[in-house]
Amino acid sequence: MKFASLGSGSEGNALLISSGSESASASALASGAEVRSSEDNTTIMLDCGFTLRETERRLQRLAVDPSSLAGILVTHEHSDHVGGVFKLARRYQLPVWLSYGTWQAVKDAASGVDVRFCRDNMPITIGALEVLPYTVPHDAREPLQYVVRNGRLQLGVLTDVGHPTAHLVASLAACDALLLECNHDVRLLAESRYPPSLKSRIGGPFGHLSNVHAAQILASLDRSRLNKIVGAHLSQQNNTPELARSAIDSVVEAEQIDVLIACQEEGFGWQACERQL
Protein backbone atom coordinates (compact mmCIF):
# COMPACT_ATOMS: atom_id res chain seq x y z
CA MET A 1 0.00 0.00 0.00
CA LYS A 2 1.24 3.46 -0.95
CA PHE A 3 0.09 7.00 -0.19
CA ALA A 4 0.90 10.47 -1.48
CA SER A 5 -0.29 14.03 -0.89
CA LEU A 6 -1.33 16.67 -3.42
CA GLY A 7 -0.87 19.29 -0.70
CA SER A 8 -1.45 19.68 3.02
CA GLY A 9 -2.43 22.84 4.86
CA SER A 10 -5.09 25.51 5.25
CA GLU A 11 -5.03 26.35 1.52
CA GLY A 12 -6.01 22.87 0.40
CA ASN A 13 -5.69 19.18 1.26
CA ALA A 14 -5.87 15.97 -0.74
CA LEU A 15 -4.40 12.54 -0.04
CA LEU A 16 -4.09 9.55 -2.38
CA ILE A 17 -4.04 5.98 -1.12
CA SER A 18 -3.25 3.14 -3.49
CA SER A 19 -3.49 -0.57 -2.78
CA GLY A 20 -2.44 -3.31 -5.17
CA SER A 21 -0.15 -6.21 -5.75
CA GLU A 22 3.40 -5.45 -4.65
CA SER A 23 4.74 -6.11 -8.11
CA ALA A 24 2.14 -3.96 -9.85
CA SER A 25 2.38 -0.93 -7.57
CA ALA A 26 6.15 -1.07 -7.13
CA SER A 27 6.85 -1.36 -10.85
CA ALA A 28 4.43 1.45 -11.70
CA LEU A 29 5.92 3.79 -9.12
CA ALA A 30 9.48 2.94 -10.10
CA SER A 31 8.84 3.54 -13.80
CA GLY A 32 6.79 6.68 -13.37
CA ALA A 33 3.81 5.07 -15.07
CA GLU A 34 0.29 6.07 -14.08
CA VAL A 35 -1.10 4.52 -10.92
CA ARG A 36 -4.53 3.21 -11.91
CA SER A 37 -7.35 1.38 -10.20
CA SER A 38 -7.89 -2.21 -11.32
CA GLU A 39 -9.00 -5.51 -9.88
CA ASP A 40 -5.93 -5.76 -7.65
CA ASN A 41 -4.98 -2.07 -7.43
CA THR A 42 -7.43 0.47 -6.00
CA THR A 43 -6.59 4.17 -5.73
CA ILE A 44 -8.80 6.50 -3.70
CA MET A 45 -8.61 10.17 -2.78
CA LEU A 46 -9.18 11.47 0.73
CA ASP A 47 -10.50 15.06 0.60
CA CYS A 48 -9.95 17.57 -2.19
CA GLY A 49 -9.58 21.22 -1.28
CA PHE A 50 -8.16 22.47 -4.58
CA THR A 51 -9.78 23.84 -7.73
CA LEU A 52 -10.52 21.34 -10.47
CA ARG A 53 -7.68 22.59 -12.66
CA GLU A 54 -5.19 22.59 -9.78
CA THR A 55 -6.28 19.12 -8.70
CA GLU A 56 -5.74 17.76 -12.20
CA ARG A 57 -2.31 19.40 -12.34
CA ARG A 58 -1.25 17.93 -9.01
CA LEU A 59 -2.60 14.49 -9.93
CA GLN A 60 -0.55 14.59 -13.12
CA ARG A 61 2.52 15.37 -11.03
CA LEU A 62 1.89 12.15 -9.11
CA ALA A 63 1.18 10.18 -12.30
CA VAL A 64 -2.47 9.50 -11.46
CA ASP A 65 -5.27 9.59 -14.03
CA PRO A 66 -8.28 11.14 -12.24
CA SER A 67 -10.70 8.92 -14.19
CA SER A 68 -9.01 5.86 -12.64
CA LEU A 69 -9.82 6.85 -9.05
CA ALA A 70 -12.21 4.47 -7.30
CA GLY A 71 -13.79 7.27 -5.31
CA ILE A 72 -13.32 10.13 -2.86
CA LEU A 73 -13.60 10.08 0.93
CA VAL A 74 -14.51 13.32 2.72
CA THR A 75 -13.55 14.15 6.29
CA HIS A 76 -15.69 17.27 6.82
CA GLU A 77 -17.22 20.30 5.11
CA HIS A 78 -14.50 22.94 5.49
CA SER A 79 -13.48 24.31 2.12
CA ASP A 80 -9.81 23.34 2.35
CA HIS A 81 -10.99 19.72 2.44
CA VAL A 82 -14.17 19.64 0.35
CA GLY A 83 -13.87 22.66 -1.97
CA GLY A 84 -12.95 20.63 -5.05
CA VAL A 85 -14.59 17.29 -4.24
CA PHE A 86 -17.85 17.54 -6.13
CA LYS A 87 -16.49 19.22 -9.26
CA LEU A 88 -13.90 16.46 -9.55
CA ALA A 89 -16.47 13.76 -8.80
CA ARG A 90 -18.94 15.18 -11.32
CA ARG A 91 -16.40 15.48 -14.14
CA TYR A 92 -15.01 11.94 -13.69
CA GLN A 93 -18.16 10.19 -12.41
CA LEU A 94 -16.62 9.28 -9.05
CA PRO A 95 -18.58 8.15 -5.99
CA VAL A 96 -18.12 10.20 -2.81
CA TRP A 97 -18.30 8.83 0.74
CA LEU A 98 -19.07 11.20 3.62
CA SER A 99 -21.04 11.37 6.86
CA TYR A 100 -24.69 12.37 6.84
CA GLY A 101 -23.87 15.47 8.86
CA THR A 102 -21.23 16.54 6.34
CA TRP A 103 -23.68 15.94 3.49
CA GLN A 104 -26.22 18.21 5.19
CA ALA A 105 -23.62 21.00 5.12
CA VAL A 106 -22.65 20.51 1.44
CA LYS A 107 -25.70 18.95 -0.22
CA ASP A 108 -26.32 21.90 -2.55
CA ALA A 109 -22.84 21.45 -4.05
CA ALA A 110 -23.30 17.66 -4.28
CA SER A 111 -26.13 17.71 -6.80
CA GLY A 112 -25.69 15.08 -9.50
CA VAL A 113 -22.93 13.22 -7.62
CA ASP A 114 -23.10 9.58 -6.47
CA VAL A 115 -23.08 10.23 -2.70
CA ARG A 116 -22.72 7.36 -0.24
CA PHE A 117 -22.95 7.69 3.52
CA CYS A 118 -20.52 6.32 6.08
CA ARG A 119 -20.36 6.58 9.84
CA ASP A 120 -18.17 5.96 12.84
CA ASN A 121 -16.83 2.41 13.26
CA MET A 122 -18.70 0.96 10.27
CA PRO A 123 -16.14 -0.39 7.74
CA ILE A 124 -16.70 0.18 4.03
CA THR A 125 -15.05 -1.64 1.16
CA ILE A 126 -13.78 0.23 -1.89
CA GLY A 127 -12.20 -2.19 -4.34
CA ALA A 128 -9.18 -3.78 -2.67
CA LEU A 129 -9.31 -1.38 0.30
CA GLU A 130 -11.20 -1.53 3.57
CA VAL A 131 -11.88 1.85 5.14
CA LEU A 132 -12.78 2.39 8.79
CA PRO A 133 -14.24 5.84 9.58
CA TYR A 134 -13.95 7.18 13.12
CA THR A 135 -15.24 10.34 14.76
CA VAL A 136 -13.04 13.16 16.04
CA PRO A 137 -13.63 16.43 17.92
CA HIS A 138 -13.61 19.29 15.39
CA ASP A 139 -15.85 22.28 14.71
CA ALA A 140 -17.78 20.65 11.87
CA ARG A 141 -21.18 18.95 11.50
CA GLU A 142 -20.10 15.28 11.72
CA PRO A 143 -16.35 15.07 11.09
CA LEU A 144 -14.69 11.75 10.35
CA GLN A 145 -11.13 10.60 9.97
CA TYR A 146 -10.12 7.27 8.45
CA VAL A 147 -8.00 4.17 8.81
CA VAL A 148 -7.36 2.39 5.50
CA ARG A 149 -6.32 -1.26 5.17
CA ASN A 150 -5.42 -3.53 2.28
CA GLY A 151 -5.65 -6.77 4.25
CA ARG A 152 -2.01 -6.70 5.36
CA LEU A 153 -1.05 -3.09 5.96
CA GLN A 154 -2.80 -0.25 7.75
CA LEU A 155 -2.58 3.52 7.20
CA GLY A 156 -4.00 5.88 9.82
CA VAL A 157 -5.03 9.46 9.01
CA LEU A 158 -5.62 12.10 11.68
CA THR A 159 -5.97 15.80 10.88
CA ASP A 160 -8.42 18.54 11.84
CA VAL A 161 -8.93 17.50 15.44
CA GLY A 162 -8.97 19.66 18.54
CA HIS A 163 -7.76 17.31 21.27
CA PRO A 164 -6.85 13.67 21.94
CA THR A 165 -9.62 11.19 22.74
CA ALA A 166 -9.50 7.55 23.79
CA HIS A 167 -11.58 6.67 20.71
CA LEU A 168 -9.16 8.12 18.18
CA VAL A 169 -6.17 6.58 19.97
CA ALA A 170 -7.85 3.17 19.87
CA SER A 171 -8.78 3.64 16.19
CA LEU A 172 -5.15 4.31 15.24
CA ALA A 173 -3.65 1.35 17.12
CA ALA A 174 -1.07 -0.79 15.32
CA CYS A 175 -0.85 1.24 12.10
CA ASP A 176 2.07 0.67 9.74
CA ALA A 177 2.04 4.32 8.66
CA LEU A 178 0.43 7.43 10.12
CA LEU A 179 -0.47 10.86 8.75
CA LEU A 180 -0.65 13.06 11.85
CA GLU A 181 -1.69 16.71 12.14
CA CYS A 182 0.94 19.03 13.61
CA ASN A 183 -0.92 22.26 12.96
CA HIS A 184 0.66 24.82 15.25
CA ASP A 185 3.25 25.64 17.85
CA VAL A 186 1.52 26.97 20.97
CA ARG A 187 3.91 29.90 21.42
CA LEU A 188 3.86 30.95 17.76
CA LEU A 189 0.05 30.88 17.73
CA ALA A 190 -0.14 32.95 20.92
CA GLU A 191 2.28 35.54 19.50
CA SER A 192 0.73 35.64 16.01
CA ARG A 193 -1.28 38.52 14.55
CA TYR A 194 -4.40 36.38 14.40
CA PRO A 195 -7.42 37.94 16.18
CA PRO A 196 -8.16 36.45 19.62
CA SER A 197 -11.28 34.68 18.33
CA LEU A 198 -9.29 32.83 15.67
CA LYS A 199 -6.53 31.94 18.13
CA SER A 200 -9.18 30.57 20.48
CA ARG A 201 -10.77 28.53 17.71
CA ILE A 202 -7.52 27.01 16.43
CA GLY A 203 -6.13 26.24 19.88
CA GLY A 204 -9.45 25.16 21.38
CA PRO A 205 -10.82 21.65 21.98
CA PHE A 206 -12.56 21.57 18.57
CA GLY A 207 -9.82 23.25 16.55
CA HIS A 208 -6.48 21.84 15.40
CA LEU A 209 -3.71 19.81 17.00
CA SER A 210 -0.70 21.62 18.39
CA ASN A 211 2.71 19.99 18.18
CA VAL A 212 2.35 19.15 21.88
CA HIS A 213 -0.99 17.40 21.40
CA ALA A 214 0.33 15.54 18.35
CA ALA A 215 3.21 14.23 20.44
CA GLN A 216 0.82 13.23 23.22
CA ILE A 217 -1.31 11.23 20.80
CA LEU A 218 1.74 9.61 19.28
CA ALA A 219 3.04 8.63 22.71
CA SER A 220 -0.33 7.04 23.54
CA LEU A 221 -0.51 4.87 20.41
CA ASP A 222 0.39 1.24 20.00
CA ARG A 223 3.46 1.78 17.80
CA SER A 224 4.48 -1.87 17.57
CA ARG A 225 4.07 -1.87 13.77
CA LEU A 226 4.59 1.81 13.05
CA ASN A 227 7.45 2.54 10.65
CA LYS A 228 6.48 5.83 8.98
CA ILE A 229 4.99 9.11 10.27
CA VAL A 230 4.08 12.14 8.19
CA GLY A 231 3.52 15.43 10.01
CA ALA A 232 0.67 17.17 8.18
CA HIS A 233 -1.59 20.22 8.00
CA LEU A 234 1.11 22.58 9.29
CA SER A 235 0.15 26.22 9.67
CA GLN A 236 2.38 28.35 7.47
CA GLN A 237 2.16 31.19 10.00
CA ASN A 238 2.17 29.36 13.32
CA ASN A 239 4.50 26.39 12.84
CA THR A 240 7.66 25.28 11.11
CA PRO A 241 8.72 21.89 9.73
CA GLU A 242 11.58 21.88 12.24
CA LEU A 243 9.29 22.37 15.23
CA ALA A 244 6.85 19.72 14.01
CA ARG A 245 9.64 17.21 13.41
CA SER A 246 11.13 17.94 16.83
CA ALA A 247 7.78 17.18 18.49
CA ILE A 248 7.50 13.85 16.65
CA ASP A 249 11.14 12.97 17.32
CA SER A 250 10.65 13.62 21.03
CA VAL A 251 8.48 10.49 21.07
CA VAL A 252 10.03 8.21 18.44
CA GLU A 253 13.68 9.27 18.24
CA ALA A 254 14.90 5.97 19.72
CA GLU A 255 12.63 3.91 17.45
CA GLN A 256 13.23 2.87 13.85
CA ILE A 257 10.52 5.10 12.39
CA ASP A 258 10.88 7.27 9.31
CA VAL A 259 9.61 10.84 9.78
CA LEU A 260 8.74 13.33 7.06
CA ILE A 261 6.76 16.56 6.93
CA ALA A 262 4.09 17.39 4.34
CA CYS A 263 3.96 20.87 2.81
CA GLN A 264 1.24 22.98 1.24
CA GLU A 265 2.72 23.38 -2.22
CA GLU A 266 4.16 19.93 -2.85
CA GLY A 267 2.49 17.68 -0.31
CA PHE A 268 4.77 14.66 -0.61
CA GLY A 269 5.48 11.98 -3.18
CA TRP A 270 4.50 8.33 -3.05
CA GLN A 271 5.43 6.63 0.21
CA ALA A 272 5.28 2.93 1.04
CA CYS A 273 3.36 1.93 4.16
CA GLU A 274 5.96 -0.69 4.96
CA ARG A 275 9.68 -0.29 5.46
CA GLN A 276 11.71 -0.68 2.28
CA LEU A 277 14.68 -3.03 2.71
LINKAQUI-V136069 format. One record per backbone hydrogen bond with DSSP energy under -1.0 kcal/mol. CO is the residue of the C=O (numbers start at 1). NH is the residue of the N-H. If there is no record, write none. Layout:
BEGIN
[[CO & NH] [CO & NH]]
END
This chain:
BEGIN
[[1 & 273] [2 & 18] [3 & 271] [4 & 16] [5 & 268] [7 & 14] [9 & 12] [13 & 49] [14 & 6] [15 & 46] [16 & 4] [17 & 44] [18 & 2] [19 & 42] [21 & 25] [22 & 26] [23 & 27] [24 & 28] [25 & 29] [26 & 30] [27 & 31] [28 & 32] [28 & 33] [41 & 38] [42 & 19] [43 & 70] [44 & 17] [45 & 73] [46 & 15] [48 & 84] [51 & 55] [52 & 56] [53 & 57] [54 & 58] [55 & 59] [56 & 60] [57 & 61] [58 & 62] [59 & 64] [60 & 63] [63 & 35] [65 & 68] [66 & 69] [71 & 45] [72 & 97] [73 & 47] [75 & 144] [78 & 81] [78 & 82] [79 & 83] [80 & 13] [81 & 48] [82 & 85] [84 & 88] [85 & 89] [86 & 90] [87 & 91] [88 & 92] [89 & 94] [95 & 72] [96 & 116] [97 & 74] [98 & 118] [99 & 103] [100 & 104] [101 & 105] [102 & 106] [103 & 107] [106 & 109] [106 & 110] [110 & 113] [113 & 115] [114 & 96] [116 & 98] [119 & 122] [124 & 131] [126 & 129] [129 & 126] [130 & 149] [131 & 124] [132 & 147] [133 & 121] [134 & 145] [137 & 162] [138 & 140] [145 & 134] [146 & 157] [147 & 132] [148 & 155] [149 & 130] [153 & 150] [154 & 176] [154 & 177] [155 & 148] [156 & 179] [158 & 181] [165 & 169] [166 & 170] [167 & 171] [168 & 172] [170 & 173] [176 & 227] [177 & 156] [178 & 230] [179 & 158] [180 & 232] [183 & 235] [184 & 211] [185 & 189] [186 & 190] [187 & 191] [195 & 199] [196 & 200] [197 & 201] [198 & 202] [199 & 203] [202 & 208] [204 & 207] [206 & 139] [209 & 183] [209 & 184] [210 & 214] [211 & 215] [212 & 216] [213 & 217] [214 & 218] [215 & 219] [216 & 220] [222 & 174] [227 & 258] [228 & 178] [229 & 260] [230 & 180] [231 & 262] [232 & 182] [238 & 185] [240 & 244] [241 & 245] [242 & 246] [243 & 247] [244 & 248] [245 & 249] [246 & 250] [248 & 251] [248 & 252] [249 & 253] [252 & 255] [255 & 257] [258 & 229] [260 & 231] [263 & 8] [263 & 267] [267 & 263] [268 & 5] [271 & 3]]
END
